[in-house]
Amino acid sequence: MDHTVSKIMSKDYQMKAAINQKLIEMGERERLKELLRAKLVESGWKDQLKAHCKDVIREKGLEHVTVEDLVTEVTPKGRALVPDSVKKELLQRIRAFLAQHAAL
Amino acid sequence: MKMEEGSVSSLDNSKLEGMAQDILSELVEDACLGLCFEVHRAVKQGYFFLDDTDQESMRDFEIVDQPGLDVFGQVYNQWKNKECVCPNCSRSIAASRFAPHLEKCLGMGRNSSRIANRRIVTGNNTNNKSESDQEDNDDVNDNDWSYGAEKKGEHSQKSTVICLNNIFIQTFFHFYFVFVHLSSINK
């Protein structure tokens, strides 16, 4: 219990929360989300993952599949399938944002 | 939210990098979740498997790319040069001219009555029917099937005569009304 409290009070955590808040307030998080989505579609990631979803659905049965099923099956694979180029580009933008706004 | 000055310098690059990675994985997770919700909705609404087609039906409906055929494989200019026999005058007419010929031949349709009227007017040059004058003014702008069958010179001559007549009549009426108006004021 104390661990959680001390975790929240730590400077790192507070800083992270502040940065996140800034990302949202300045609309940058939304822009990054859109950029990521576009890049993922472009690279075929979405189609790949959709095909994987089809397998999961056929396995679990069309009528009985739940959101949880899909999330547990699909998310780890999705994370792994993101191409490196996309990751690099997103990281560049995030780093640029941090460099500008983490100082303030 | 205030931070200590110089907090950046005290931050390692690795911490900043760690933060960037965290932010990235949050974004990726958002994308994955978004996809899951999209797919789940498609499954429950029944349109998820709609775009699956088998090879055979793909081949059945393939686009046709041959000369003389449209994309469905039908012949499209089959009736271009055929001739039809008019049931009224028993003449052989080309297919693309058949409809307007029928219009004139049977005396139905918009143009046929106007052309007939105009023929009457040019037949009696001294007789000025105001109805046919007005109708002919519309006729100039109204040409459903234009074949150039009516000679241009003849057409403009007729319409000029008719227009002039119209102007005379209008001027006459104008003066008449002004006269009546003035005389009623003087009373």
Contacts between the chains, C-beta under 8 A, distances in Angstrom:
chain1	res1	chain2	res2	distance
A	12	B	15	6.9
A	14	B	1	7.5
A	15	B	3	6.8
A	15	B	7	7.5
A	15	B	11	8.0
A	15	B	19	7.9
A	16	B	19	5.9
A	16	B	22	7.1
A	18	B	1	4.8
A	18	B	3	7.2
A	19	B	19	6.5
A	19	B	23	7.9
A	20	B	23	7.6
A	21	B	1	7.7
A	23	B	23	7.3
A	29	B	27	7.9
A	32	B	27	5.9
A	33	B	27	6.0
A	33	B	30	6.3
A	33	B	31	7.5
A	36	B	27	5.3
A	36	B	28	7.1
A	36	B	31	5.8
A	37	B	31	6.0
A	37	B	34	7.5
A	40	B	31	6.0
A	46	B	35	6.6
A	49	B	32	7.7
A	49	B	35	6.0
A	50	B	35	7.5
A	50	B	39	6.8
A	53	B	35	7.7
A	53	B	36	7.9
A	53	B	39	4.8
A	54	B	48	7.9
A	54	B	49	7.8
A	57	B	39	7.9
A	57	B	43	6.1
A	57	B	48	7.3
A	62	B	43	6.4
A	65	B	40	7.2
A	65	B	43	6.0
A	66	B	40	7.7
A	67	B	36	6.3
A	67	B	37	6.9
A	67	B	40	5.0
A	70	B	36	4.4
A	70	B	39	6.1
A	70	B	40	5.7
A	71	B	32	7.7
A	71	B	33	6.7
A	71	B	36	5.1
A	74	B	32	6.3
A	74	B	35	7.0
A	74	B	36	5.6
A	74	B	39	7.9
A	75	B	29	6.7
A	75	B	32	4.6
A	75	B	33	7.3
A	75	B	36	7.3
A	78	B	28	7.2
A	78	B	31	7.3
A	78	B	32	3.9
A	78	B	35	7.0
A	79	B	25	7.2
A	79	B	28	5.7
A	79	B	29	7.3
A	79	B	32	6.8
A	82	B	28	5.8
A	87	B	24	6.7
A	90	B	24	5.5
A	90	B	27	6.8
A	91	B	20	5.6
A	91	B	21	7.4
A	91	B	24	5.9
A	94	B	20	4.5
A	94	B	23	5.3
A	94	B	24	6.3
A	95	B	16	7.3
A	95	B	17	7.6
A	95	B	20	5.3
A	98	B	16	5.6
A	98	B	19	6.5
A	98	B	20	6.2
A	99	B	16	7.9
A	102	B	8	5.9
A	102	B	11	7.4
A	102	B	16	6.7
A	103	B	7	7.9
A	103	B	8	4.6
A	104	B	3	8.0
